[in-house]
Amino acid sequence: MTRVLFVEGRDETALRSFALELVRPWRLLARPEQGLFLLEVTQPGEETERAAAALASVRAWTFDVVGEHPGG
């Protein structure tokens, strides 16, 4: 089963720095009008989930993918 970690915060530099240390695929999304950033990490592993939860001034959630459209 695929797991996806989402880390939401306002400090782009901190989220990018955290992401650059990861070995798993990630994307950093921005909502400029709100000054909000969302880091998405695929198959993060428990250690990454704990590290994300410990970051200052962020909210972190991990979800299991239970359905997916093949795209196209």
C-alpha positions in Angstrom: 0.0 0.0 0.0 1.3 3.5 -0.9 1.6 6.1 1.9 1.8 9.8 1.3 3.1 12.3 3.8 1.9 16.0 3.7 3.7 18.7 5.6 2.1 22.1 5.6 3.9 25.3 6.7 4.7 28.9 5.8 8.5 28.6 5.8 9.5 27.5 2.2 13.2 27.4 3.0 12.7 25.0 6.0 10.4 22.7 4.0 12.8 22.7 1.0 15.7 22.0 3.3 13.9 19.1 4.9 12.9 17.7 1.4 16.4 17.9 0.0 17.6 15.4 2.7 15.0 12.9 1.7 15.7 9.9 -0.6 12.0 9.4 -1.4 10.1 11.2 -4.2 8.7 14.5 -3.1 7.0 17.7 -4.5 6.8 21.1 -2.9 3.5 22.9 -3.7 2.9 26.7 -3.1 -0.2 28.8 -2.5 1.5 32.3 -2.8 -1.6 34.3 -2.1 -1.8 32.7 1.4 2.0 32.3 1.9 1.4 28.6 2.4 3.6 25.6 1.2 2.8 21.9 1.2 5.4 19.2 0.9 4.2 15.9 -0.4 6.4 12.8 0.1 5.6 9.4 -1.3 6.4 6.3 0.8 8.0 8.4 3.6 8.8 5.7 6.1 8.3 6.0 9.9 11.5 7.9 10.5 10.6 10.6 8.0 7.1 10.8 9.4 8.4 11.4 12.9 11.0 13.9 11.7 8.3 15.9 9.9 6.0 15.9 12.9 8.9 17.3 15.0 9.5 20.3 12.6 8.6 23.7 14.1 5.5 25.5 12.9 4.2 22.8 10.6 1.3 20.4 10.4 2.0 16.9 9.1 -0.4 14.1 8.1 0.2 10.7 6.5 -2.4 9.0 4.4 -2.8 5.6 2.8 -3.8 5.7 -0.9 -7.0 3.7 -1.1 -7.9 4.6 -4.7 -6.2 6.0 -7.7 -7.1 6.9 -11.3 -4.5 5.6 -13.8 -4.2 9.0 -15.4 -4.2 10.0 -19.0 
